[in-house]
């Protein structure tokens, strides 16, 4: 796949993951529950990128991150509250 094609690929989070995420957000304060879906899946219709802006694979199955994906997600979540307080 070309770089241009890869960076335009997005997916919806799995329905059960978004349902659990919603329950957790309602049940816990932001200092306790970290909404990673809400931080990463911010594109059209709350979709998640499949590739980093550099064209590297974030996840192969929608759950487990690859090396570049872990760095990408880590940069996002550690730049926002509460992890940016560490």
C-alpha positions in Angstrom: 0.0 0.0 0.0 1.2 3.5 -0.8 1.9 6.0 2.0 -1.0 8.1 0.8 -3.4 5.2 1.0 -2.2 4.0 4.4 -2.7 7.4 6.1 -6.3 7.6 4.9 -7.3 4.3 6.5 -9.5 4.4 9.6 -11.7 2.0 11.5 -14.5 2.2 14.0 -13.7 0.8 17.5 -15.5 -2.5 18.2 -19.0 -1.9 19.5 -18.4 -3.8 22.7 -15.3 -1.7 23.4 -17.2 1.5 23.0 -20.0 0.3 25.2 -17.6 -0.7 28.0 -15.7 2.6 27.5 -18.9 4.6 27.9 -19.8 2.7 31.1 -16.3 3.3 32.5 -16.3 7.0 31.7 -19.6 7.4 33.5 -18.5 5.4 36.5 -15.1 6.8 37.2 -13.5 10.3 37.3 -11.0 11.3 34.6 -8.3 11.0 37.2 -9.1 7.2 37.6 -10.2 6.1 34.1 -8.2 7.0 31.1 -10.4 7.1 28.0 -7.8 6.1 25.4 -10.5 5.5 22.8 -11.7 9.1 23.2 -8.2 10.3 22.9 -7.1 8.3 19.8 -10.4 7.8 17.9 -11.0 11.5 17.1 -11.3 11.4 13.4 -14.5 11.5 11.2 -17.3 9.6 13.0 -15.0 8.8 15.9 -12.8 6.5 13.9 -9.3 5.4 14.8 -6.4 5.6 12.5 -4.9 2.3 11.4 -1.5 3.8 10.5 0.5 6.6 12.2 0.9 9.9 10.3 4.2 8.5 9.2 2.5 5.5 7.6 3.5 2.9 10.2 1.0 0.3 11.3 -0.6 1.1 14.7 -2.5 -2.2 15.2 -3.0 -5.4 13.3 -6.2 -6.5 15.1 -7.7 -3.3 16.5 -6.5 -4.2 20.1 -2.8 -4.9 20.2 -0.4 -2.1 19.2 2.7 -2.6 17.1 5.9 -0.8 18.2 5.2 2.3 16.2 1.5 2.2 17.3 2.5 2.1 20.9 4.7 5.1 20.5 1.9 6.9 18.6 -0.8 6.1 21.2 1.7 6.8 24.1 2.4 10.3 22.8 -1.3 11.0 22.7 -2.3 9.7 26.1 0.8 11.0 27.9 0.2 14.5 26.6 -3.3 14.7 28.2 -4.7 14.6 31.7 -4.1 12.7 33.9 -1.0 11.1 32.5 0.6 14.4 31.6 0.8 15.0 35.3 3.3 12.2 35.8 
